[in-house]
Amino acid sequence: MTARGRLRVDIVACEGVAICAHLAADLIRTDSWGYPIIDDAPLTRRTERQASAAVTACPRRALFIVDGGSGLEPSAPQDIRDDHANPVPS
Amino acid sequence: MTAGVWLAPDAEAELPMLERPIHFYGGGTSVTELAPHSYRDHLDRFGARPSCRGAAGAALIRRIEEAGLTGRGGAHLPSAIKWRAVRAAAGAAGSVIVANGAEGEPDSRKDAALLELRPHLVLDGLVCAAETLGARQLVVWLHENAHAARSAVSRALAERVAHGPDEPMIRIAVGPDRYLTGESGAVVQALSGGVARPAFRIVPSAARGVDGLPTLVHNVETLARVARLARGEDCSSALVTVCADDTHVVLEVSTSATVQEVIGRVTNADEPAAVLIGGHGGTWCTSSDLGKLTLDEADLRAAGLSLGAGVLAVLAAGTCGLVRTAELADFLARQSTRQCGPCVFGLASIAESTAELARGGWRSRRDADRIARFAAEIKGRGACGHPDGAVRMVGSALEVFADDVAAHRRGRCLATGEHL
């Protein structure tokens, strides 16, 4: 069986839009302030579809799926930190 | 204010770094009869720094591991693990070593004392790390208004350039005087050209840190201990700041000393009602909780505590623990760098609820349940450990000051005797 990875949130980029909680209701609930609390369990065939829908829909691009193994590398090729990196003063 | 009775470190063969306690009264600057070490004093006292290139570096990492050296900034991670990670990740571009002296804990003065009085020990440790790990960039990271530390380090660097052996260049960099400026992710982000605030990261900075290079961020005390270990000396002591009676006293103590003994060296007052261990984001304890507990981190961990940034803050007699907790919770909420929702909103909610408790505004069991729910929601969800510290401190207060909570709910404060 291949590891399917886990859903993670970049909590700095997240603005609590909470579309994800609607699209991935089995994986994500919101806290008292509307920010996502994500189920840390590995994704299943069913939750994987929900997870990718949430990743695609997030307007802050704050969600991503990490590989099943190390949990250290993002599955997406782009550096997820680029989105909210602080501008370098020029 | 107390004069503080100084007892020599418990029968140790170890040569202390600070021979006597350092008193800080009021705002900040140290009042001490202990003279800062010039480079010559430093050599007379500790001897020349041994080279750590090649096999000597590998031996140093082994010694760090055997001595069980952990970071002294707050998290107490085993240093050897970080060193090995940086060494494994460092390529031709080299690595970055940061001596972190941005002492954000409001009650901590140990890093200031060390930098102001024994700057060469810290710089020795920095160079030892750089030689072992093949670093090209060496940085001392400070708060921008830590003028005394900054001038002490500048003077020490000038002495080393003029009289010392050939060493890599060390630069001083500074960040704003905020609680989280010394958080390692904030240090890495600032030194990479960004703003000094914690960052969300999936790859640890030991693998990809400043400008994408493997980066070792060590508290200045940790590096001073590296300098001692490189000389083959023991390092079983710790620098702590005891905060009591409006005075901050920095002491070098054996980690086999008990917390109570160390506090007793500074204050002559009766047994304190409560002590906050670790810093503002630490844990409240009663004297009976402390018992014979020593400063040894493993001992503290087993009791659910941590020395954190080395702060032992005594609750002043006649002060309500809940009022003090509300002040601390408010401080921690305001020190959020306002990046992570659970921290921004959660700490504000907790601070508000704690303030209400201190004012006697809690009327039912539901108030306690609400704060517990907030705490459970916040824990582990920030990009850094800041919200976890706030939750820990408030959670421990509700246990330690349980009698006060009950009294406040009935409209009475036990510490002051006032009606609320």
Chai-1 contact restraints between the chains, C-beta under 6 A:
chainA,res_idxA,chainB,res_idxB,connection_type,confidence,min_distance_angstrom,max_distance_angstrom,comment,restraint_id
A,D10,B,F200,contact,1.0,0.0,6.0,A-B,restraint_1
A,I11,B,C340,contact,1.0,0.0,6.0,A-B,restraint_2
A,I11,B,A383,contact,1.0,0.0,6.0,A-B,restraint_3
A,V12,B,F200,contact,1.0,0.0,6.0,A-B,restraint_4
A,V12,B,Q339,contact,1.0,0.0,6.0,A-B,restraint_5
A,V12,B,C340,contact,1.0,0.0,6.0,A-B,restraint_6
A,V12,B,A383,contact,1.0,0.0,6.0,A-B,restraint_7
A,G16,B,G341,contact,1.0,0.0,6.0,A-B,restraint_8
A,D31,B,E377,contact,1.0,0.0,6.0,A-B,restraint_9
A,S32,B,E377,contact,1.0,0.0,6.0,A-B,restraint_10
A,W33,B,G341,contact,1.0,0.0,6.0,A-B,restraint_11
A,W33,B,F345,contact,1.0,0.0,6.0,A-B,restraint_12
A,Y35,B,G341,contact,1.0,0.0,6.0,A-B,restraint_13
A,Y35,B,P342,contact,1.0,0.0,6.0,A-B,restraint_14
A,L72,B,I202,contact,1.0,0.0,6.0,A-B,restraint_15
A,N86,B,G194,contact,1.0,0.0,6.0,A-B,restraint_16
A,N86,B,V195,contact,1.0,0.0,6.0,A-B,restraint_17
A,V88,B,G193,contact,1.0,0.0,6.0,A-B,restraint_18
